Amino acid sequence: MAGSSHGHTPAAWTGVIISFIGFCVAGVFMVAANPLGFWAGIAVILIGGIVGLAMKAAGLGMPKESAEMAAARARAGQAQTSA
């Protein structure tokens, strides 16, 4: 994965940060035995996923790989393993 930029986009970072905040909120309220706060945290987690997908749709995610790039990557991988 070191050669790729998997997840290094504004959409990915934003979605994960929002989801992490929701996870922390849900965890705190679960320990506090507050079901309403727990479900609010779960809602924030889901909102993080929606925001990430919306940002990806807006062009802030990874661009789609063309067929030429996929073929070039496959050739490069074969060249490395045969050498």
MMTF fields as JSON, N, C-alpha, C and O atoms, coordinates in Angstrom:
{
  "mmtfVersion": "1.0.0",
  "mmtfProducer": "UNKNOWN",
  "numBonds": 331,
  "numAtoms": 332,
  "numGroups": 83,
  "numChains": 1,
  "numModels": 1,
  "chainsPerModel": [1],
  "groupsPerChain": [83],
  "chainIdList": ["A"],
  "bondAtomList": [4, 2, 8, 6, 12, 10, 16, 14, 20, 18, 24, 22, 28, 26, 32, 30, 36, 34, 40, 38, 44, 42, 48, 46, 52, 50, 56, 54, 60, 58, 64, 62, 68, 66, 72, 70, 76, 74, 80, 78, 84, 82, 88, 86, 92, 90, 96, 94, 100, 98, 104, 102, 108, 106, 112, 110, 116, 114, 120, 118, 124, 122, 128, 126, 132, 130, 136, 134, 140, 138, 144, 142, 148, 146, 152, 150, 156, 154, 160, 158, 164, 162, 168, 166, 172, 170, 176, 174, 180, 178, 184, 182, 188, 186, 192, 190, 196, 194, 200, 198, 204, 202, 208, 206, 212, 210, 216, 214, 220, 218, 224, 222, 228, 226, 232, 230, 236, 234, 240, 238, 244, 242, 248, 246, 252, 250, 256, 254, 260, 258, 264, 262, 268, 266, 272, 270, 276, 274, 280, 278, 284, 282, 288, 286, 292, 290, 296, 294, 300, 298, 304, 302, 308, 306, 312, 310, 316, 314, 320, 318, 324, 322, 328, 326],
  "bondOrderList": [1, 1, 1, 1, 1, 1, 1, 1, 1, 1, 1, 1, 1, 1, 1, 1, 1, 1, 1, 1, 1, 1, 1, 1, 1, 1, 1, 1, 1, 1, 1, 1, 1, 1, 1, 1, 1, 1, 1, 1, 1, 1, 1, 1, 1, 1, 1, 1, 1, 1, 1, 1, 1, 1, 1, 1, 1, 1, 1, 1, 1, 1, 1, 1, 1, 1, 1, 1, 1, 1, 1, 1, 1, 1, 1, 1, 1, 1, 1, 1, 1, 1],
  "groupList": [{"groupName": "MET", "atomNameList": ["N", "CA", "C", "O"], "elementList": ["N", "C", "C", "O"], "formalChargeList": [0, 0, 0, 0], "bondAtomList": [1, 0, 2, 1, 3, 2], "bondOrderList": [1, 1, 2], "singleLetterCode": "M", "chemCompType": "L-PEPTIDE LINKING"}, {"groupName": "ALA", "atomNameList": ["N", "CA", "C", "O"], "elementList": ["N", "C", "C", "O"], "formalChargeList": [0, 0, 0, 0], "bondAtomList": [1, 0, 2, 1, 3, 2], "bondOrderList": [1, 1, 2], "singleLetterCode": "A", "chemCompType": "L-PEPTIDE LINKING"}, {"groupName": "GLY", "atomNameList": ["N", "CA", "C", "O"], "elementList": ["N", "C", "C", "O"], "formalChargeList": [0, 0, 0, 0], "bondAtomList": [1, 0, 2, 1, 3, 2], "bondOrderList": [1, 1, 2], "singleLetterCode": "G", "chemCompType": "PEPTIDE LINKING"}, {"groupName": "SER", "atomNameList": ["N", "CA", "C", "O"], "elementList": ["N", "C", "C", "O"], "formalChargeList": [0, 0, 0, 0], "bondAtomList": [1, 0, 2, 1, 3, 2], "bondOrderList": [1, 1, 2], "singleLetterCode": "S", "chemCompType": "L-PEPTIDE LINKING"}, {"groupName": "HIS", "atomNameList": ["N", "CA", "C", "O"], "elementList": ["N", "C", "C", "O"], "formalChargeList": [0, 0, 0, 0], "bondAtomList": [1, 0, 2, 1, 3, 2], "bondOrderList": [1, 1, 2], "singleLetterCode": "H", "chemCompType": "L-PEPTIDE LINKING"}, {"groupName": "THR", "atomNameList": ["N", "CA", "C", "O"], "elementList": ["N", "C", "C", "O"], "formalChargeList": [0, 0, 0, 0], "bondAtomList": [1, 0, 2, 1, 3, 2], "bondOrderList": [1, 1, 2], "singleLetterCode": "T", "chemCompType": "L-PEPTIDE LINKING"}, {"groupName": "PRO", "atomNameList": ["N", "CA", "C", "O"], "elementList": ["N", "C", "C", "O"], "formalChargeList": [0, 0, 0, 0], "bondAtomList": [1, 0, 2, 1, 3, 2], "bondOrderList": [1, 1, 2], "singleLetterCode": "P", "chemCompType": "L-PEPTIDE LINKING"}, {"groupName": "TRP", "atomNameList": ["N", "CA", "C", "O"], "elementList": ["N", "C", "C", "O"], "formalChargeList": [0, 0, 0, 0], "bondAtomList": [1, 0, 2, 1, 3, 2], "bondOrderList": [1, 1, 2], "singleLetterCode": "W", "chemCompType": "L-PEPTIDE LINKING"}, {"groupName": "VAL", "atomNameList": ["N", "CA", "C", "O"], "elementList": ["N", "C", "C", "O"], "formalChargeList": [0, 0, 0, 0], "bondAtomList": [1, 0, 2, 1, 3, 2], "bondOrderList": [1, 1, 2], "singleLetterCode": "V", "chemCompType": "L-PEPTIDE LINKING"}, {"groupName": "ILE", "atomNameList": ["N", "CA", "C", "O"], "elementList": ["N", "C", "C", "O"], "formalChargeList": [0, 0, 0, 0], "bondAtomList": [1, 0, 2, 1, 3, 2], "bondOrderList": [1, 1, 2], "singleLetterCode": "I", "chemCompType": "L-PEPTIDE LINKING"}, {"groupName": "PHE", "atomNameList": ["N", "CA", "C", "O"], "elementList": ["N", "C", "C", "O"], "formalChargeList": [0, 0, 0, 0], "bondAtomList": [1, 0, 2, 1, 3, 2], "bondOrderList": [1, 1, 2], "singleLetterCode": "F", "chemCompType": "L-PEPTIDE LINKING"}, {"groupName": "CYS", "atomNameList": ["N", "CA", "C", "O"], "elementList": ["N", "C", "C", "O"], "formalChargeList": [0, 0, 0, 0], "bondAtomList": [1, 0, 2, 1, 3, 2], "bondOrderList": [1, 1, 2], "singleLetterCode": "C", "chemCompType": "L-PEPTIDE LINKING"}, {"groupName": "ASN", "atomNameList": ["N", "CA", "C", "O"], "elementList": ["N", "C", "C", "O"], "formalChargeList": [0, 0, 0, 0], "bondAtomList": [1, 0, 2, 1, 3, 2], "bondOrderList": [1, 1, 2], "singleLetterCode": "N", "chemCompType": "L-PEPTIDE LINKING"}, {"groupName": "LEU", "atomNameList": ["N", "CA", "C", "O"], "elementList": ["N", "C", "C", "O"], "formalChargeList": [0, 0, 0, 0], "bondAtomList": [1, 0, 2, 1, 3, 2], "bondOrderList": [1, 1, 2], "singleLetterCode": "L", "chemCompType": "L-PEPTIDE LINKING"}, {"groupName": "LYS", "atomNameList": ["N", "CA", "C", "O"], "elementList": ["N", "C", "C", "O"], "formalChargeList": [0, 0, 0, 0], "bondAtomList": [1, 0, 2, 1, 3, 2], "bondOrderList": [1, 1, 2], "singleLetterCode": "K", "chemCompType": "L-PEPTIDE LINKING"}, {"groupName": "GLU", "atomNameList": ["N", "CA", "C", "O"], "elementList": ["N", "C", "C", "O"], "formalChargeList": [0, 0, 0, 0], "bondAtomList": [1, 0, 2, 1, 3, 2], "bondOrderList": [1, 1, 2], "singleLetterCode": "E", "chemCompType": "L-PEPTIDE LINKING"}, {"groupName": "ARG", "atomNameList": ["N", "CA", "C", "O"], "elementList": ["N", "C", "C", "O"], "formalChargeList": [0, 0, 0, 0], "bondAtomList": [1, 0, 2, 1, 3, 2], "bondOrderList": [1, 1, 2], "singleLetterCode": "R", "chemCompType": "L-PEPTIDE LINKING"}, {"groupName": "GLN", "atomNameList": ["N", "CA", "C", "O"], "elementList": ["N", "C", "C", "O"], "formalChargeList": [0, 0, 0, 0], "bondAtomList": [1, 0, 2, 1, 3, 2], "bondOrderList": [1, 1, 2], "singleLetterCode": "Q", "chemCompType": "L-PEPTIDE LINKING"}],
  "groupTypeList": [0, 1, 2, 3, 3, 4, 2, 4, 5, 6, 1, 1, 7, 5, 2, 8, 9, 9, 3, 10, 9, 2, 10, 11, 8, 1, 2, 8, 10, 0, 8, 1, 1, 12, 6, 13, 2, 10, 7, 1, 2, 9, 1, 8, 9, 13, 9, 2, 2, 9, 8, 2, 13, 1, 0, 14, 1, 1, 2, 13, 2, 0, 6, 14, 15, 3, 1, 15, 0, 1, 1, 1, 16, 1, 16, 1, 2, 17, 1, 17, 5, 3, 1],
  "groupIdList": [1, 2, 3, 4, 5, 6, 7, 8, 9, 10, 11, 12, 13, 14, 15, 16, 17, 18, 19, 20, 21, 22, 23, 24, 25, 26, 27, 28, 29, 30, 31, 32, 33, 34, 35, 36, 37, 38, 39, 40, 41, 42, 43, 44, 45, 46, 47, 48, 49, 50, 51, 52, 53, 54, 55, 56, 57, 58, 59, 60, 61, 62, 63, 64, 65, 66, 67, 68, 69, 70, 71, 72, 73, 74, 75, 76, 77, 78, 79, 80, 81, 82, 83],
  "secStructList": [7, 6, 6, 1, 7, 6, 6, 7, 1, 2, 2, 2, 2, 2, 2, 2, 2, 2, 2, 2, 2, 2, 2, 2, 2, 2, 2, 2, 2, 2, 2, 6, 6, 7, 2, 2, 2, 2, 2, 2, 2, 2, 2, 2, 2, 2, 2, 2, 2, 2, 2, 2, 2, 2, 2, 0, 0, 0, 0, 0, 1, 7, 7, 7, 7, 7, 2, 2, 2, 2, 2, 2, 2, 2, 2, 2, 2, 2, 2, 2, 2, 2, 7],
  "xCoordList": [0.803, 0.0, 0.855, 0.338, 2.133, 2.977, 3.029, 3.215, 2.869, 2.942, 1.648, 1.633, 0.572, -0.702, -1.032, -0.405, -2.012, -2.445, -3.828, -4.716, -4.001, -5.27, -5.707, -5.047, -6.815, -7.365, -6.772, -7.148, -5.867, -5.227, -5.964, -5.386, -7.237, -8.044, -8.818, -9.036, -9.232, -10.047, -11.348, -11.799, -11.949, -13.198, -12.965, -13.759, -11.892, -11.606, -11.283, -11.811, -10.424, -10.048, -11.259, -11.44, -12.084, -13.248, -14.234, -14.724, -14.528, -15.455, -14.962, -15.745, -13.689, -13.131, -13.097, -13.39, -12.749, -12.697, -14.086, -14.244, -15.089, -16.457, -16.91, -17.508, -16.624, -17.013, -16.292, -16.884, -15.03, -14.285, -14.879, -14.975, -15.275, -15.92, -17.221, -17.515, -17.995, -19.225, -18.954, -19.699, -17.888, -17.497, -17.163, -17.578, -16.426, -16.069, -17.31, -17.445, -18.221, -19.459, -20.272, -20.736, -20.441, -21.207, -20.552, -21.248, -19.242, -18.539, -18.729, -18.945, -18.65, -18.822, -20.235, -20.423, -21.223, -22.598, -22.966, -23.875, -22.276, -22.526, -22.045, -22.733, -20.879, -20.355, -21.239, -21.421, -21.779, -22.635, -24.058, -24.9, -24.328, -25.646, -26.738, -27.816, -26.437, -27.391, -27.709, -26.944, -28.823, -29.125, -29.324, -28.933, -29.924, -30.151, -28.826, -28.671, -27.889, -26.565, -25.82, -25.121, -25.97, -25.338, -25.844, -25.052, -27.163, -27.72, -27.401, -27.303, -27.24, -26.793, -25.379, -25.076, -24.517, -23.165, -23.188, -22.418, -24.071, -24.215, -24.671, -24.2, -25.586, -26.047, -24.893, -24.8, -24.021, -22.863, -21.935, -21.37, -21.776, -20.961, -21.536, -20.798, -22.842, -23.485, -23.372, -23.184, -23.486, -23.334, -21.92, -21.737, -20.923, -19.547, -19.417, -18.741, -20.062, -20.038, -20.734, -20.257, -21.854, -22.596, -21.798, -21.748, -21.176, -20.357, -19.181, -18.875, -18.526, -17.413, -17.857, -17.178, -18.991, -19.504, -19.905, -19.67, -20.51, -20.899, -19.669, -19.67, -18.62, -17.403, -16.734, -16.169, -16.797, -16.249, -17.012, -16.413, -18.337, -19.162, -18.88, -19.036, -18.464, -18.147, -16.747, -16.333, -16.015, -14.703, -13.542, -12.411, -13.78, -12.702, -12.155, -11.353, -12.58, -12.081, -11.068, -10.585, -10.752, -9.82, -10.476, -11.634, -9.751, -10.323, -10.404, -9.626, -11.35, -11.479, -10.25, -9.75, -9.769, -8.586, -9.005, -9.971, -8.286, -8.6, -8.127, -7.302, -8.656, -8.277, -6.788, -6.125, -6.269, -4.852, -3.962, -2.941, -4.362, -3.574, -3.621, -2.612, -4.771, -4.9, -4.011, -3.365, -3.975, -3.133, -1.656, -0.862, -1.284, 0.109, 0.521, 1.646, -0.382, -0.083, 0.113, 1.012, -0.726, -0.604, 0.725, 1.393, 1.106, 2.394, 3.554, 4.509, 3.485, 4.568, 4.664, 5.764, 3.535, 3.543, 4.134, 4.872, 3.831, 4.381, 5.881, 6.627, 6.333, 7.745, 8.534, 9.654, 7.944, 8.631, 8.743, 9.758, 7.719, 7.756, 8.62, 9.136, 8.793, 9.602, 11.076, 11.918, 11.407, 12.803, 13.556, 14.745],
  "yCoordList": [-1.188, 0.0, 1.266, 2.364, 1.12, 2.306, 3.049, 4.266, 2.346, 2.996, 3.667, 4.428, 3.408, 4.022, 5.13, 5.257, 5.915, 6.973, 6.633, 7.484, 5.388, 4.894, 5.684, 5.65, 6.388, 7.108, 8.467, 9.116, 8.914, 10.216, 11.296, 11.952, 11.48, 12.489, 13.278, 12.791, 14.484, 15.253, 14.533, 14.611, 13.838, 13.121, 12.024, 11.867, 11.273, 10.188, 10.725, 10.232, 11.724, 12.278, 12.861, 12.631, 13.606, 14.236, 13.192, 13.282, 12.198, 11.148, 10.384, 10.081, 10.068, 9.313, 10.162, 9.656, 11.428, 12.286, 12.448, 12.358, 12.686, 12.823, 11.509, 11.514, 10.392, 9.091, 8.802, 8.234, 9.184, 8.973, 9.782, 9.297, 11.013, 11.83, 11.159, 11.102, 10.653, 9.946, 8.707, 8.403, 7.992, 6.809, 7.197, 6.519, 8.273, 8.736, 9.151, 8.826, 9.876, 10.303, 9.083, 9.007, 8.13, 6.923, 6.154, 5.635, 6.081, 5.373, 6.026, 5.338, 7.34, 8.049, 7.839, 7.558, 7.978, 7.834, 6.382, 6.126, 5.433, 4.031, 3.755, 3.087, 4.266, 4.085, 4.825, 4.362, 5.965, 6.753, 6.194, 6.738, 5.115, 4.476, 5.443, 5.503, 6.198, 7.159, 6.73, 7.039, 6.026, 5.503, 6.592, 6.412, 7.716, 8.782, 9.343, 9.545, 9.59, 10.073, 9.044, 9.392, 7.766, 6.697, 6.7, 6.651, 6.758, 6.732, 8.015, 7.998, 9.118, 10.352, 10.164, 10.622, 9.494, 9.198, 8.289, 8.484, 7.293, 6.403, 7.201, 6.964, 8.147, 8.995, 9.82, 9.996, 10.32, 11.088, 10.196, 10.646, 8.944, 8.005, 7.855, 7.909, 7.669, 7.531, 8.815, 8.767, 9.947, 11.229, 11.354, 11.896, 10.86, 10.883, 10.118, 10.569, 8.958, 8.19, 8.912, 8.905, 9.534, 10.267, 11.468, 11.738, 12.188, 13.349, 12.91, 13.559, 11.808, 11.299, 10.94, 11.274, 10.264, 9.905, 11.14, 11.202, 12.122, 13.35, 14.106, 14.64, 14.146, 14.824, 14.077, 14.694, 12.745, 11.957, 12.251, 12.402, 12.333, 12.644, 14.049, 14.318, 14.947, 16.318, 16.435, 17.525, 15.32, 15.344, 15.443, 15.654, 15.298, 15.418, 14.07, 14.001, 12.995, 11.661, 11.218, 12.023, 9.935, 9.377, 9.375, 8.977, 9.813, 9.741, 8.286, 7.439, 8.015, 6.667, 6.364, 7.226, 5.134, 4.724, 4.328, 3.586, 4.817, 4.477, 3.054, 2.494, 2.484, 1.128, 1.071, 0.065, 2.147, 2.183, 2.141, 1.454, 2.881, 2.881, 1.518, 1.069, 0.858, -0.466, -1.469, -2.301, -1.392, -2.292, -2.016, -2.949, -0.74, -0.391, -0.88, -1.342, -0.778, -1.256, -2.774, -3.29, -3.484, -4.939, -5.334, -6.258, -4.635, -4.924, -4.649, -5.423, -3.565, -3.233, -4.281, -4.653, -4.746, -5.783, -7.07, -7.736, -7.444, -8.655, -8.512, -9.47, -7.332, -7.102, -7.223, -7.732, -6.75, -6.832, -8.253, -8.626, -9.056, -10.425, -11.328, -12.332, -10.996, -11.841, -11.468, -12.241, -10.312, -9.891, -10.444, -10.166],
  "zCoordList": [0.0, 0.0, 0.0, -0.203, 0.222, 0.304, -1.021, -1.035, -2.129, -3.426, -3.837, -4.805, -3.134, -3.502, -2.516, -1.464, -2.87, -1.954, -1.427, -1.388, -1.024, -0.519, 0.709, 1.747, 0.583, 1.725, 1.993, 2.968, 1.168, 1.396, 0.622, -0.245, 0.934, 0.257, 1.305, 2.415, 0.962, 1.912, 2.273, 3.416, 1.318, 1.6, 2.633, 3.561, 2.48, 3.417, 4.808, 5.805, 4.876, 6.179, 6.891, 8.087, 6.181, 6.812, 7.31, 8.436, 6.471, 6.88, 8.087, 8.987, 8.127, 9.248, 10.519, 11.602, 10.404, 11.593, 12.205, 13.423, 11.364, 11.882, 12.524, 13.6, 11.863, 12.409, 13.72, 14.638, 13.82, 15.059, 16.206, 17.333, 15.915, 16.947, 17.398, 18.592, 16.437, 16.787, 17.62, 18.552, 17.285, 18.061, 19.501, 20.441, 19.671, 21.017, 21.799, 22.978, 21.133, 21.794, 22.221, 23.359, 21.303, 21.623, 22.776, 23.649, 22.781, 23.85, 25.205, 26.202, 25.251, 26.518, 27.052, 28.236, 26.175, 26.64, 26.932, 27.721, 26.311, 26.64, 28.068, 28.841, 28.409, 29.763, 30.776, 31.902, 30.372, 31.258, 31.332, 32.047, 30.6, 30.582, 30.139, 30.731, 29.082, 28.526, 27.093, 26.18, 26.879, 25.545, 24.494, 23.34, 24.875, 23.899, 23.38, 22.175, 24.26, 23.846, 23.017, 22.065, 23.38, 22.611, 21.171, 20.23, 21.002, 19.645, 18.885, 17.658, 19.593, 18.936, 18.386, 17.285, 19.146, 18.659, 17.446, 16.505, 17.46, 16.307, 15.087, 13.974, 15.298, 14.195, 13.627, 12.412, 14.486, 14.019, 13.191, 12.194, 13.597, 12.816, 11.415, 10.431, 11.321, 10.009, 9.186, 7.971, 9.849, 9.152, 8.586, 7.496, 9.313, 8.811, 7.507, 6.583, 7.429, 6.181, 5.05, 3.915, 5.352, 4.322, 3.836, 2.636, 4.76, 4.382, 3.501, 2.501, 3.876, 3.072, 1.664, 0.694, 1.546, 0.219, -0.582, -1.788, 0.087, -0.607, -1.11, -2.219, -0.287, -0.718, -1.864, -2.767, -1.828, -2.933, -4.218, -5.282, -4.114, -5.278, -5.799, -6.99, -4.9, -5.297, -5.9, -6.293, -5.977, -6.603, -5.646, -6.082, -4.353, -3.379, -2.941, -2.01, -3.603, -3.302, -4.342, -5.138, -4.327, -5.307, -6.682, -6.811, -7.713, -9.06, -9.513, -9.073, -10.393, -10.957, -11.795, -12.517, -11.693, -12.445, -13.861, -14.042, -14.851, -16.233, -16.539, -15.816, -17.608, -18.01, -18.364, -18.112, -18.946, -19.308, -18.068, -18.046, -17.042, -15.805, -15.117, -14.573, -15.133, -14.527, -15.252, -14.616, -16.588, -17.367, -17.095, -16.975, -16.996, -16.716, -15.326, -15.139, -14.356, -13.015, -13.021, -12.355, -13.771, -13.854, -14.497, -14.033, -15.563, -16.22, -15.273, -15.227, -14.523, -13.597, -12.484, -12.075, -12.004, -10.969, -11.48, -10.754, -12.717, -13.303, -13.517, -13.317, -13.92, -14.143, -12.838, -12.832, -11.73, -10.441, -9.948, -9.359, -10.176, -9.668, -10.53, -10.037, -11.813, -12.686, -12.63, -13.088, -12.085, -12.041, -10.867, -10.71]
}
